[in-house]
């Protein structure tokens, strides 16, 4: 997975979906139709714990971020919107001056 250089709100969503489709081999039509309220676990996309970890690894690589183990919670994977917001915060924190 290549890293995203220019990041904006649309890129974040697109990259999450790209990782789900290409790295986790999920149905492209289902992923493309997903909105911010679509659950990632259970009745939504249906990720299991191993797939959630694979998703995190793909996102870490794509966005050049670290997702600490402490952040790997059910809330993080509640839906696309929660994951999108988390990544946006991580990217924002990385860009803030120290």
C-alpha positions as CSV (number, residue, x, y, z in Angstrom):
1,X,0.0,0.0,0.0
2,X,1.5,3.3,-1.0
3,X,1.5,6.2,1.5
4,X,-0.8,9.2,1.0
5,X,1.1,12.4,0.8
6,X,-1.7,15.0,0.6
7,X,-4.3,14.3,3.2
8,X,-7.8,15.7,3.3
9,X,-11.1,14.5,4.5
10,X,-11.9,12.7,1.2
11,X,-8.5,11.0,1.2
12,X,-9.0,9.6,4.7
13,X,-12.3,8.0,3.7
14,X,-10.9,6.7,0.4
15,X,-7.8,5.2,2.0
16,X,-9.9,3.4,4.7
17,X,-12.0,1.9,2.0
18,X,-9.0,1.1,-0.2
19,X,-7.4,-0.8,2.7
20,X,-10.7,-2.7,3.4
21,X,-11.0,-3.7,-0.3
22,X,-7.4,-4.4,-1.2
23,X,-5.8,-5.6,2.0
24,X,-8.8,-7.4,3.6
25,X,-10.3,-8.5,0.3
26,X,-13.8,-7.2,1.2
27,X,-16.6,-6.7,-1.3
28,X,-15.8,-3.5,-3.2
29,X,-19.5,-2.6,-3.8
30,X,-20.4,-2.9,-0.1
31,X,-17.4,-0.8,0.9
32,X,-18.0,1.8,-1.7
33,X,-21.6,2.2,-0.5
34,X,-20.6,2.5,3.1
35,X,-21.2,5.8,4.9
36,X,-20.0,7.2,8.2
37,X,-22.6,5.3,10.2
38,X,-21.7,1.9,8.8
39,X,-20.5,-0.3,11.6
40,X,-17.1,-2.0,11.0
41,X,-17.7,-4.8,13.5
42,X,-20.6,-7.2,13.8
43,X,-23.7,-6.5,11.6
44,X,-22.0,-3.8,9.5
45,X,-18.9,-4.8,7.5
46,X,-18.5,-7.7,9.9
47,X,-14.8,-7.4,10.7
48,X,-13.4,-9.8,13.3
49,X,-10.6,-9.0,15.7
50,X,-7.8,-10.2,13.3
51,X,-9.3,-8.2,10.4
52,X,-9.5,-5.1,12.6
53,X,-5.8,-5.5,13.4
54,X,-5.0,-6.0,9.7
55,X,-7.0,-2.8,9.0
56,X,-4.9,-0.9,11.6
57,X,-1.6,-2.2,10.1
58,X,-2.8,-1.1,6.6
59,X,-3.8,2.3,7.9
60,X,-0.5,2.8,9.8
61,X,1.3,2.1,6.6
62,X,-0.9,4.2,4.3
63,X,-0.9,7.2,6.6
64,X,2.5,6.8,8.2
65,X,1.0,6.9,11.7
66,X,1.2,4.7,14.8
67,X,-1.9,3.4,16.4
68,X,-1.1,2.5,20.0
69,X,-2.4,-0.7,21.4
70,X,-4.3,1.2,24.0
71,X,-6.4,2.8,21.2
72,X,-7.5,-0.5,19.7
73,X,-10.9,-0.5,21.3
74,X,-14.4,-1.4,20.1
75,X,-15.2,2.3,20.0
76,X,-12.4,2.9,17.4
77,X,-14.1,0.4,15.1
78,X,-17.7,1.4,16.0
79,X,-18.2,2.8,12.5
80,X,-16.5,4.5,9.5
81,X,-17.1,7.9,11.1
82,X,-15.3,7.0,14.4
83,X,-12.3,5.5,12.5
84,X,-12.2,8.5,10.2
85,X,-12.2,11.0,13.1
86,X,-9.5,9.1,14.9
87,X,-7.2,9.1,11.9
88,X,-7.9,12.8,11.3
89,X,-6.9,13.5,14.9
90,X,-3.7,11.4,14.6
91,X,-2.7,13.2,11.4
92,X,-3.5,16.6,13.0
93,X,-1.5,15.8,16.1
94,X,1.5,14.8,13.9
95,X,1.3,18.1,12.1
96,X,1.1,20.3,15.1
97,X,4.4,22.0,16.1
98,X,6.1,20.7,19.2
